[in-house]
Amino acid sequence: MLPIALIDSTDGLTPTLDRPRPDRLVSGNPLRKTWVLHEAGPVTAGVWECEVGRWRIVFPPERQEYFHVLSGRVRLHGPQGATDIGPGQGGVIPPGFEGEFEVLEPVRKQFVLVDTAAQ
């Protein structure tokens, strides 16, 4: 059994830096910062920050994400239209989702990824 872990800050931790793949960019070329704070089996959790921009995303059928926006604003563009998510709100990207992720204002969010293929 894993111990209970307190994760209260990314201070002093080094994030992974990346940008969207060029073939998926719609607008901008935002820098993304990811702090992975927990990994266990099919679950990965952490904090993610991103500059303004928009790119296409494709989730595999075995992966889904829950996230909670701490600051900033994002818009998910999917088959049923667009959904804006801002501070204090959460969102779910379902398995197999194909659409676009747009950062409207620099964003910081907590995320939990579940990848059932990792089980």
KOLDRENZA-865853 format. One record per atom (N, C-alpha, C): atom name; x, y, z; residue in three letters; residue number from 1. Coordinates in pm, whole numbers. Example, Ala and Ser with C-alpha at 12.3 -4.5 7.8 and 13.67 -1.06 7.14 Angstrom:
2
atom site: N east: 1319 north: -569 up: 780 code: ALA pos: 1
atom site: CA east: 1230 north: -450 up: 780 code: ALA pos: 1
atom site: C east: 1320 north: -330 up: 780 code: ALA pos: 1
atom site: N east: 1285 north: -225 up: 708 code: SER pos: 2
atom site: CA east: 1367 north: -106 up: 714 code: SER pos: 2
atom site: C east: 1290 north: 3 up: 787 code: SER pos: 2
//
This chain:
119
atom site: N east: 84 north: -118 up: 0 code: MET pos: 1
atom site: CA east: 0 north: 0 up: 0 code: MET pos: 1
atom site: C east: 89 north: 124 up: 0 code: MET pos: 1
atom site: N east: 52 north: 220 up: -85 code: LEU pos: 2
atom site: CA east: 126 north: 345 up: -91 code: LEU pos: 2
atom site: C east: 91 north: 432 up: 29 code: LEU pos: 2
atom site: N east: 190 north: 506 up: 81 code: PRO pos: 3
atom site: CA east: 160 north: 598 up: 192 code: PRO pos: 3
atom site: C east: 84 north: 720 up: 142 code: PRO pos: 3
atom site: N east: 13 north: 784 up: 233 code: ILE pos: 4
atom site: CA east: -52 north: 911 up: 202 code: ILE pos: 4
atom site: C east: 57 north: 1015 up: 182 code: ILE pos: 4
atom site: N east: 43 north: 1098 up: 80 code: ALA pos: 5
atom site: CA east: 145 north: 1198 up: 50 code: ALA pos: 5
atom site: C east: 83 north: 1337 up: 49 code: ALA pos: 5
atom site: N east: 150 north: 1431 up: 113 code: LEU pos: 6
atom site: CA east: 108 north: 1571 up: 109 code: LEU pos: 6
atom site: C east: 184 north: 1640 up: -3 code: LEU pos: 6
atom site: N east: 109 north: 1698 up: -95 code: ILE pos: 7
atom site: CA east: 168 north: 1772 up: -207 code: ILE pos: 7
atom site: C east: 109 north: 1911 up: -202 code: ILE pos: 7
atom site: N east: 186 north: 2007 up: -155 code: ASP pos: 8
atom site: CA east: 128 north: 2140 up: -136 code: ASP pos: 8
atom site: C east: 191 north: 2249 up: -221 code: ASP pos: 8
atom site: N east: 293 north: 2216 up: -302 code: SER pos: 9
atom site: CA east: 358 north: 2320 up: -377 code: SER pos: 9
atom site: C east: 449 north: 2261 up: -485 code: SER pos: 9
atom site: N east: 473 north: 2338 up: -590 code: THR pos: 10
atom site: CA east: 573 north: 2300 up: -689 code: THR pos: 10
atom site: C east: 703 north: 2377 up: -666 code: THR pos: 10
atom site: N east: 708 north: 2459 up: -559 code: ASP pos: 11
atom site: CA east: 828 north: 2538 up: -529 code: ASP pos: 11
atom site: C east: 950 north: 2447 up: -519 code: ASP pos: 11
atom site: N east: 1056 north: 2485 up: -588 code: GLY pos: 12
atom site: CA east: 1181 north: 2410 up: -582 code: GLY pos: 12
atom site: C east: 1185 north: 2289 up: -673 code: GLY pos: 12
atom site: N east: 1075 north: 2255 up: -737 code: LEU pos: 13
atom site: CA east: 1071 north: 2142 up: -829 code: LEU pos: 13
atom site: C east: 1092 north: 2190 up: -972 code: LEU pos: 13
atom site: N east: 1159 north: 2111 up: -1053 code: THR pos: 14
atom site: CA east: 1186 north: 2148 up: -1191 code: THR pos: 14
atom site: C east: 1079 north: 2088 up: -1282 code: THR pos: 14
atom site: N east: 1008 north: 2173 up: -1358 code: PRO pos: 15
atom site: CA east: 905 north: 2119 up: -1447 code: PRO pos: 15
atom site: C east: 966 north: 2065 up: -1576 code: PRO pos: 15
atom site: N east: 891 north: 1981 up: -1643 code: THR pos: 16
atom site: CA east: 923 north: 1942 up: -1779 code: THR pos: 16
atom site: C east: 867 north: 2051 up: -1870 code: THR pos: 16
atom site: N east: 947 north: 2096 up: -1966 code: LEU pos: 17
atom site: CA east: 907 north: 2202 up: -2058 code: LEU pos: 17
atom site: C east: 883 north: 2142 up: -2196 code: LEU pos: 17
atom site: N east: 776 north: 2186 up: -2262 code: ASP pos: 18
atom site: CA east: 752 north: 2144 up: -2400 code: ASP pos: 18
atom site: C east: 660 north: 2243 up: -2468 code: ASP pos: 18
atom site: N east: 637 north: 2218 up: -2595 code: ARG pos: 19
atom site: CA east: 545 north: 2297 up: -2676 code: ARG pos: 19
atom site: C east: 463 north: 2197 up: -2758 code: ARG pos: 19
atom site: N east: 345 north: 2238 up: -2805 code: PRO pos: 20
atom site: CA east: 267 north: 2148 up: -2890 code: PRO pos: 20
atom site: C east: 346 north: 2110 up: -3016 code: PRO pos: 20
atom site: N east: 319 north: 1990 up: -3065 code: ARG pos: 21
atom site: CA east: 384 north: 1947 up: -3189 code: ARG pos: 21
atom site: C east: 346 north: 2043 up: -3301 code: ARG pos: 21
atom site: N east: 440 north: 2079 up: -3388 code: PRO pos: 22
atom site: CA east: 411 north: 2174 up: -3497 code: PRO pos: 22
atom site: C east: 295 north: 2131 up: -3585 code: PRO pos: 22
atom site: N east: 279 north: 2001 up: -3609 code: ASP pos: 23
atom site: CA east: 170 north: 1955 up: -3696 code: ASP pos: 23
atom site: C east: 34 north: 1964 up: -3629 code: ASP pos: 23
atom site: N east: 31 north: 1994 up: -3499 code: ARG pos: 24
atom site: CA east: -97 north: 2007 up: -3427 code: ARG pos: 24
atom site: C east: -131 north: 2151 up: -3391 code: ARG pos: 24
atom site: N east: -37 north: 2244 up: -3412 code: LEU pos: 25
atom site: CA east: -61 north: 2384 up: -3378 code: LEU pos: 25
atom site: C east: -172 north: 2446 up: -3463 code: LEU pos: 25
atom site: N east: -259 north: 2520 up: -3396 code: VAL pos: 26
atom site: CA east: -362 north: 2598 up: -3465 code: VAL pos: 26
atom site: C east: -326 north: 2746 up: -3455 code: VAL pos: 26
atom site: N east: -284 north: 2791 up: -3335 code: SER pos: 27
atom site: CA east: -239 north: 2929 up: -3319 code: SER pos: 27
atom site: C east: -140 north: 2937 up: -3203 code: SER pos: 27
atom site: N east: -47 north: 3032 up: -3215 code: GLY pos: 28
atom site: CA east: 55 north: 3049 up: -3114 code: GLY pos: 28
atom site: C east: 156 north: 2935 up: -3116 code: GLY pos: 28
atom site: N east: 244 north: 2936 up: -3018 code: ASN pos: 29
atom site: CA east: 340 north: 2827 up: -2995 code: ASN pos: 29
atom site: C east: 371 north: 2827 up: -2846 code: ASN pos: 29
atom site: N east: 269 north: 2797 up: -2765 code: PRO pos: 30
atom site: CA east: 280 north: 2817 up: -2620 code: PRO pos: 30
atom site: C east: 379 north: 2723 up: -2551 code: PRO pos: 30
atom site: N east: 452 north: 2781 up: -2456 code: LEU pos: 31
atom site: CA east: 537 north: 2702 up: -2368 code: LEU pos: 31
atom site: C east: 449 north: 2638 up: -2263 code: LEU pos: 31
atom site: N east: 469 north: 2506 up: -2243 code: ARG pos: 32
atom site: CA east: 393 north: 2432 up: -2142 code: ARG pos: 32
atom site: C east: 490 north: 2380 up: -2037 code: ARG pos: 32
atom site: N east: 449 north: 2389 up: -1911 code: LYS pos: 33
atom site: CA east: 528 north: 2341 up: -1798 code: LYS pos: 33
atom site: C east: 447 north: 2236 up: -1724 code: LYS pos: 33
atom site: N east: 508 north: 2121 up: -1700 code: THR pos: 34
atom site: CA east: 440 north: 2013 up: -1630 code: THR pos: 34
atom site: C east: 522 north: 1966 up: -1511 code: THR pos: 34
atom site: N east: 459 north: 1965 up: -1395 code: TRP pos: 35
atom site: CA east: 518 north: 1908 up: -1275 code: TRP pos: 35
atom site: C east: 442 north: 1780 up: -1243 code: TRP pos: 35
atom site: N east: 504 north: 1664 up: -1263 code: VAL pos: 36
atom site: CA east: 440 north: 1538 up: -1225 code: VAL pos: 36
atom site: C east: 469 north: 1518 up: -1077 code: VAL pos: 36
atom site: N east: 364 north: 1516 up: -996 code: LEU pos: 37
atom site: CA east: 378 north: 1509 up: -852 code: LEU pos: 37
atom site: C east: 343 north: 1372 up: -795 code: LEU pos: 37
atom site: N east: 279 north: 1288 up: -877 code: HIS pos: 38
atom site: CA east: 240 north: 1155 up: -829 code: HIS pos: 38
atom site: C east: 222 north: 1062 up: -950 code: HIS pos: 38
atom site: N east: 280 north: 943 up: -941 code: GLU pos: 39
atom site: CA east: 260 north: 839 up: -1041 code: GLU pos: 39
atom site: C east: 245 north: 707 up: -969 code: GLU pos: 39
atom site: N east: 138 north: 636 up: -999 code: ALA pos: 40
atom site: CA east: 116 north: 504 up: -940 code: ALA pos: 40
atom site: C east: 22 north: 425 up: -1031 code: ALA pos: 40
atom site: N east: 71 north: 318 up: -1089 code: GLY pos: 41
atom site: CA east: -12 north: 237 up: -1177 code: GLY pos: 41
atom site: C east: -68 north: 320 up: -1290 code: GLY pos: 41
atom site: N east: -199 north: 320 up: -1307 code: PRO pos: 42
atom site: CA east: -259 north: 392 up: -1420 code: PRO pos: 42
atom site: C east: -280 north: 541 up: -1396 code: PRO pos: 42
atom site: N east: -240 north: 592 up: -1279 code: VAL pos: 43
atom site: CA east: -270 north: 731 up: -1241 code: VAL pos: 43
atom site: C east: -144 north: 817 up: -1241 code: VAL pos: 43
atom site: N east: -155 north: 933 up: -1306 code: THR pos: 44
atom site: CA east: -51 north: 1036 up: -1302 code: THR pos: 44
atom site: C east: -120 north: 1166 up: -1262 code: THR pos: 44
atom site: N east: -62 north: 1239 up: -1168 code: ALA pos: 45
atom site: CA east: -122 north: 1365 up: -1122 code: ALA pos: 45
atom site: C east: -13 north: 1471 up: -1107 code: ALA pos: 45
atom site: N east: -55 north: 1596 up: -1125 code: GLY pos: 46
atom site: CA east: 41 north: 1703 up: -1109 code: GLY pos: 46
atom site: C east: -19 north: 1839 up: -1137 code: GLY pos: 46
atom site: N east: 69 north: 1931 up: -1174 code: VAL pos: 47
atom site: CA east: 32 north: 2069 up: -1203 code: VAL pos: 47
atom site: C east: 84 north: 2102 up: -1342 code: VAL pos: 47
atom site: N east: 4 north: 2177 up: -1416 code: TRP pos: 48
atom site: CA east: 38 north: 2213 up: -1554 code: TRP pos: 48
atom site: C east: 13 north: 2361 up: -1574 code: TRP pos: 48
atom site: N east: 107 north: 2429 up: -1639 code: GLU pos: 49
atom site: CA east: 92 north: 2569 up: -1676 code: GLU pos: 49
atom site: C east: 114 north: 2584 up: -1826 code: GLU pos: 49
atom site: N east: 47 north: 2682 up: -1885 code: CYS pos: 50
atom site: CA east: 63 north: 2702 up: -2028 code: CYS pos: 50
atom site: C east: 33 north: 2846 up: -2067 code: CYS pos: 50
atom site: N east: 107 north: 2892 up: -2168 code: GLU pos: 51
atom site: CA east: 84 north: 3023 up: -2227 code: GLU pos: 51
atom site: C east: -35 north: 3015 up: -2324 code: GLU pos: 51
atom site: N east: -78 north: 3129 up: -2373 code: VAL pos: 52
atom site: CA east: -191 north: 3137 up: -2467 code: VAL pos: 52
atom site: C east: -155 north: 3068 up: -2598 code: VAL pos: 52
atom site: N east: -249 north: 2990 up: -2650 code: GLY pos: 53
atom site: CA east: -231 north: 2922 up: -2777 code: GLY pos: 53
atom site: C east: -342 north: 2820 up: -2798 code: GLY pos: 53
atom site: N east: -337 north: 2752 up: -2913 code: ARG pos: 54
atom site: CA east: -441 north: 2653 up: -2946 code: ARG pos: 54
atom site: C east: -379 north: 2542 up: -3031 code: ARG pos: 54
atom site: N east: -416 north: 2417 up: -3000 code: TRP pos: 55
atom site: CA east: -364 north: 2303 up: -3073 code: TRP pos: 55
atom site: C east: -463 north: 2187 up: -3070 code: TRP pos: 55
atom site: N east: -448 north: 2097 up: -3166 code: ARG pos: 56
atom site: CA east: -532 north: 1978 up: -3175 code: ARG pos: 56
atom site: C east: -484 north: 1873 up: -3075 code: ARG pos: 56
atom site: N east: -579 north: 1803 up: -3011 code: ILE pos: 57
atom site: CA east: -544 north: 1694 up: -2920 code: ILE pos: 57
atom site: C east: -622 north: 1569 up: -2961 code: ILE pos: 57
atom site: N east: -559 north: 1456 up: -2937 code: VAL pos: 58
atom site: CA east: -620 north: 1326 up: -2963 code: VAL pos: 58
atom site: C east: -587 north: 1236 up: -2844 code: VAL pos: 58
atom site: N east: -690 north: 1199 up: -2767 code: PHE pos: 59
atom site: CA east: -669 north: 1110 up: -2653 code: PHE pos: 59
atom site: C east: -691 north: 965 up: -2698 code: PHE pos: 59
atom site: N east: -603 north: 875 up: -2659 code: PRO pos: 60
atom site: CA east: -625 north: 734 up: -2689 code: PRO pos: 60
atom site: C east: -752 north: 685 up: -2617 code: PRO pos: 60
atom site: N east: -811 north: 575 up: -2664 code: PRO pos: 61
atom site: CA east: -934 north: 525 up: -2603 code: PRO pos: 61
atom site: C east: -917 north: 478 up: -2458 code: PRO pos: 61
atom site: N east: -793 north: 456 up: -2415 code: GLU pos: 62
atom site: CA east: -771 north: 409 up: -2278 code: GLU pos: 62
atom site: C east: -725 north: 521 up: -2182 code: GLU pos: 62
atom site: N east: -725 north: 647 up: -2228 code: ARG pos: 63
atom site: CA east: -678 north: 757 up: -2143 code: ARG pos: 63
atom site: C east: -788 north: 861 up: -2124 code: ARG pos: 63
atom site: N east: -797 north: 914 up: -2001 code: GLN pos: 64
atom site: CA east: -887 north: 1025 up: -1972 code: GLN pos: 64
atom site: C east: -820 north: 1116 up: -1871 code: GLN pos: 64
atom site: N east: -869 north: 1240 up: -1867 code: GLU pos: 65
atom site: CA east: -810 north: 1338 up: -1776 code: GLU pos: 65
atom site: C east: -919 north: 1415 up: -1705 code: GLU pos: 65
atom site: N east: -900 north: 1434 up: -1575 code: TYR pos: 66
atom site: CA east: -977 north: 1530 up: -1497 code: TYR pos: 66
atom site: C east: -881 north: 1642 up: -1464 code: TYR pos: 66
atom site: N east: -926 north: 1768 up: -1475 code: PHE pos: 67
atom site: CA east: -841 north: 1879 up: -1434 code: PHE pos: 67
atom site: C east: -924 north: 1986 up: -1364 code: PHE pos: 67
atom site: N east: -855 north: 2064 up: -1281 code: HIS pos: 68
atom site: CA east: -917 north: 2173 up: -1205 code: HIS pos: 68
atom site: C east: -834 north: 2298 up: -1231 code: HIS pos: 68
atom site: N east: -897 north: 2401 up: -1285 code: VAL pos: 69
atom site: CA east: -826 north: 2524 up: -1319 code: VAL pos: 69
atom site: C east: -806 north: 2608 up: -1193 code: VAL pos: 69
atom site: N east: -681 north: 2641 up: -1165 code: LEU pos: 70
atom site: CA east: -646 north: 2725 up: -1051 code: LEU pos: 70
atom site: C east: -647 north: 2873 up: -1090 code: LEU pos: 70
atom site: N east: -596 north: 2902 up: -1210 code: SER pos: 71
atom site: CA east: -596 north: 3039 up: -1260 code: SER pos: 71
atom site: C east: -594 north: 3034 up: -1413 code: SER pos: 71
atom site: N east: -644 north: 3139 up: -1475 code: GLY pos: 72
atom site: CA east: -650 north: 3144 up: -1620 code: GLY pos: 72
atom site: C east: -779 north: 3086 up: -1675 code: GLY pos: 72
atom site: N east: -782 north: 3065 up: -1805 code: ARG pos: 73
atom site: CA east: -904 north: 3018 up: -1870 code: ARG pos: 73
atom site: C east: -866 north: 2936 up: -1993 code: ARG pos: 73
atom site: N east: -937 north: 2823 up: -2010 code: VAL pos: 74
atom site: CA east: -916 north: 2738 up: -2127 code: VAL pos: 74
atom site: C east: -1050 north: 2715 up: -2197 code: VAL pos: 74
atom site: N east: -1041 north: 2670 up: -2322 code: ARG pos: 75
atom site: CA east: -1160 north: 2633 up: -2398 code: ARG pos: 75
atom site: C east: -1130 north: 2501 up: -2468 code: ARG pos: 75
atom site: N east: -1219 north: 2404 up: -2448 code: LEU pos: 76
atom site: CA east: -1210 north: 2277 up: -2518 code: LEU pos: 76
atom site: C east: -1307 north: 2280 up: -2635 code: LEU pos: 76
atom site: N east: -1256 north: 2251 up: -2754 code: HIS pos: 77
atom site: CA east: -1338 north: 2247 up: -2874 code: HIS pos: 77
atom site: C east: -1357 north: 2099 up: -2910 code: HIS pos: 77
atom site: N east: -1481 north: 2053 up: -2906 code: GLY pos: 78
atom site: CA east: -1509 north: 1914 up: -2936 code: GLY pos: 78
atom site: C east: -1622 north: 1900 up: -3036 code: GLY pos: 78
atom site: N east: -1661 north: 1777 up: -3062 code: PRO pos: 79
atom site: CA east: -1768 north: 1751 up: -3160 code: PRO pos: 79
atom site: C east: -1901 north: 1820 up: -3125 code: PRO pos: 79
atom site: N east: -1928 north: 1841 up: -2995 code: GLN pos: 80
atom site: CA east: -2055 north: 1904 up: -2954 code: GLN pos: 80
atom site: C east: -2042 north: 2056 up: -2936 code: GLN pos: 80
atom site: N east: -1928 north: 2114 up: -2970 code: GLY pos: 81
atom site: CA east: -1910 north: 2257 up: -2954 code: GLY pos: 81
atom site: C east: -1795 north: 2289 up: -2861 code: GLY pos: 81
atom site: N east: -1793 north: 2412 up: -2811 code: ALA pos: 82
atom site: CA east: -1684 north: 2459 up: -2725 code: ALA pos: 82
atom site: C east: -1732 north: 2476 up: -2581 code: ALA pos: 82
atom site: N east: -1641 north: 2448 up: -2488 code: THR pos: 83
atom site: CA east: -1670 north: 2463 up: -2345 code: THR pos: 83
atom site: C east: -1557 north: 2543 up: -2281 code: THR pos: 83
atom site: N east: -1592 north: 2654 up: -2215 code: ASP pos: 84
atom site: CA east: -1494 north: 2735 up: -2142 code: ASP pos: 84
atom site: C east: -1487 north: 2688 up: -1998 code: ASP pos: 84
atom site: N east: -1363 north: 2683 up: -1946 code: ILE pos: 85
atom site: CA east: -1341 north: 2640 up: -1808 code: ILE pos: 85
atom site: C east: -1244 north: 2740 up: -1745 code: ILE pos: 85
atom site: N east: -1284 north: 2797 up: -1630 code: GLY pos: 86
atom site: CA east: -1204 north: 2898 up: -1564 code: GLY pos: 86
atom site: C east: -1174 north: 2865 up: -1420 code: GLY pos: 86
atom site: N east: -1118 north: 2961 up: -1347 code: PRO pos: 87
atom site: CA east: -1075 north: 2939 up: -1209 code: PRO pos: 87
atom site: C east: -1186 north: 2880 up: -1122 code: PRO pos: 87
atom site: N east: -1150 north: 2775 up: -1049 code: GLY pos: 88
atom site: CA east: -1245 north: 2710 up: -960 code: GLY pos: 88
atom site: C east: -1332 north: 2606 up: -1029 code: GLY pos: 88
atom site: N east: -1317 north: 2592 up: -1159 code: GLN pos: 89
atom site: CA east: -1396 north: 2493 up: -1233 code: GLN pos: 89
atom site: C east: -1308 north: 2377 up: -1277 code: GLN pos: 89
atom site: N east: -1373 north: 2263 up: -1298 code: GLY pos: 90
atom site: CA east: -1303 north: 2145 up: -1344 code: GLY pos: 90
atom site: C east: -1359 north: 2098 up: -1476 code: GLY pos: 90
atom site: N east: -1282 north: 2013 up: -1540 code: GLY pos: 91
atom site: CA east: -1326 north: 1957 up: -1667 code: GLY pos: 91
atom site: C east: -1276 north: 1815 up: -1681 code: GLY pos: 91
atom site: N east: -1341 north: 1741 up: -1770 code: VAL pos: 92
atom site: CA east: -1300 north: 1604 up: -1800 code: VAL pos: 92
atom site: C east: -1279 north: 1594 up: -1950 code: VAL pos: 92
atom site: N east: -1164 north: 1541 up: -1988 code: ILE pos: 93
atom site: CA east: -1139 north: 1506 up: -2128 code: ILE pos: 93
atom site: C east: -1159 north: 1355 up: -2135 code: ILE pos: 93
atom site: N east: -1265 north: 1310 up: -2205 code: PRO pos: 94
atom site: CA east: -1301 north: 1169 up: -2203 code: PRO pos: 94
atom site: C east: -1210 north: 1083 up: -2290 code: PRO pos: 94
atom site: N east: -1211 north: 952 up: -2266 code: PRO pos: 95
atom site: CA east: -1133 north: 861 up: -2350 code: PRO pos: 95
atom site: C east: -1169 north: 878 up: -2497 code: PRO pos: 95
atom site: N east: -1067 north: 877 up: -2583 code: GLY pos: 96
atom site: CA east: -1090 north: 887 up: -2726 code: GLY pos: 96
atom site: C east: -1124 north: 1025 up: -2777 code: GLY pos: 96
atom site: N east: -1119 north: 1127 up: -2691 code: PHE pos: 97
atom site: CA east: -1154 north: 1263 up: -2733 code: PHE pos: 97
atom site: C east: -1062 north: 1312 up: -2844 code: PHE pos: 97
atom site: N east: -1121 north: 1373 up: -2946 code: GLU pos: 98
atom site: CA east: -1047 north: 1441 up: -3051 code: GLU pos: 98
atom site: C east: -1105 north: 1579 up: -3066 code: GLU pos: 98
atom site: N east: -1020 north: 1679 up: -3057 code: GLY pos: 99
atom site: CA east: -1067 north: 1817 up: -3069 code: GLY pos: 99
atom site: C east: -950 north: 1912 up: -3057 code: GLY pos: 99
atom site: N east: -977 north: 2028 up: -2999 code: GLU pos: 100
atom site: CA east: -873 north: 2129 up: -2982 code: GLU pos: 100
atom site: C east: -874 north: 2182 up: -2840 code: GLU pos: 100
atom site: N east: -754 north: 2208 up: -2788 code: PHE pos: 101
atom site: CA east: -736 north: 2266 up: -2656 code: PHE pos: 101
atom site: C east: -686 north: 2408 up: -2679 code: PHE pos: 101
atom site: N east: -757 north: 2505 up: -2623 code: GLU pos: 102
atom site: CA east: -720 north: 2645 up: -2641 code: GLU pos: 102
atom site: C east: -700 north: 2710 up: -2504 code: GLU pos: 102
atom site: N east: -586 north: 2774 up: -2487 code: VAL pos: 103
atom site: CA east: -559 north: 2851 up: -2366 code: VAL pos: 103
atom site: C east: -591 north: 2996 up: -2398 code: VAL pos: 103
atom site: N east: -696 north: 3048 up: -2335 code: LEU pos: 104
atom site: CA east: -743 north: 3185 up: -2359 code: LEU pos: 104
atom site: C east: -665 north: 3287 up: -2277 code: LEU pos: 104
atom site: N east: -628 north: 3247 up: -2154 code: GLU pos: 105
atom site: CA east: -548 north: 3329 up: -2062 code: GLU pos: 105
atom site: C east: -445 north: 3234 up: -2003 code: GLU pos: 105
atom site: N east: -322 north: 3280 up: -1976 code: PRO pos: 106
atom site: CA east: -223 north: 3189 up: -1918 code: PRO pos: 106
atom site: C east: -288 north: 3109 up: -1805 code: PRO pos: 106
atom site: N east: -269 north: 2978 up: -1809 code: VAL pos: 107
atom site: CA east: -343 north: 2889 up: -1720 code: VAL pos: 107
atom site: C east: -249 north: 2809 up: -1629 code: VAL pos: 107
atom site: N east: -301 north: 2779 up: -1513 code: ARG pos: 108
atom site: CA east: -237 north: 2686 up: -1418 code: ARG pos: 108
atom site: C east: -348 north: 2593 up: -1370 code: ARG pos: 108
atom site: N east: -324 north: 2463 up: -1384 code: LYS pos: 109
atom site: CA east: -427 north: 2367 up: -1345 code: LYS pos: 109
atom site: C east: -364 north: 2247 up: -1277 code: LYS pos: 109
atom site: N east: -442 north: 2182 up: -1194 code: GLN pos: 110
atom site: CA east: -407 north: 2052 up: -1140 code: GLN pos: 110
atom site: C east: -471 north: 1949 up: -1232 code: GLN pos: 110
atom site: N east: -400 north: 1837 up: -1254 code: PHE pos: 111
atom site: CA east: -455 north: 1736 up: -1343 code: PHE pos: 111
atom site: C east: -438 north: 1596 up: -1285 code: PHE pos: 111
atom site: N east: -527 north: 1508 up: -1326 code: VAL pos: 112
atom site: CA east: -518 north: 1366 up: -1296 code: VAL pos: 112
atom site: C east: -545 north: 1291 up: -1425 code: VAL pos: 112
atom site: N east: -446 north: 1216 up: -1473 code: LEU pos: 113
atom site: CA east: -460 north: 1133 up: -1591 code: LEU pos: 113
atom site: C east: -478 north: 988 up: -1548 code: LEU pos: 113
atom site: N east: -572 north: 919 up: -1610 code: VAL pos: 114
atom site: CA east: -591 north: 777 up: -1584 code: VAL pos: 114
atom site: C east: -574 north: 705 up: -1718 code: VAL pos: 114
atom site: N east: -477 north: 613 up: -1721 code: ASP pos: 115
atom site: CA east: -447 north: 539 up: -1842 code: ASP pos: 115
atom site: C east: -468 north: 391 up: -1814 code: ASP pos: 115
atom site: N east: -583 north: 339 up: -1854 code: THR pos: 116
atom site: CA east: -617 north: 201 up: -1822 code: THR pos: 116
atom site: C east: -529 north: 101 up: -1895 code: THR pos: 116
atom site: N east: -457 north: 143 up: -1999 code: ALA pos: 117
atom site: CA east: -364 north: 54 up: -2067 code: ALA pos: 117
atom site: C east: -242 north: 25 up: -1978 code: ALA pos: 117
atom site: N east: -220 north: 111 up: -1878 code: ALA pos: 118
atom site: CA east: -105 north: 95 up: -1787 code: ALA pos: 118
atom site: C east: -132 north: -6 up: -1677 code: ALA pos: 118
atom site: N east: -253 north: -58 up: -1668 code: GLN pos: 119
atom site: CA east: -287 north: -151 up: -1558 code: GLN pos: 119
atom site: C east: -228 north: -287 up: -1583 code: GLN pos: 119
//
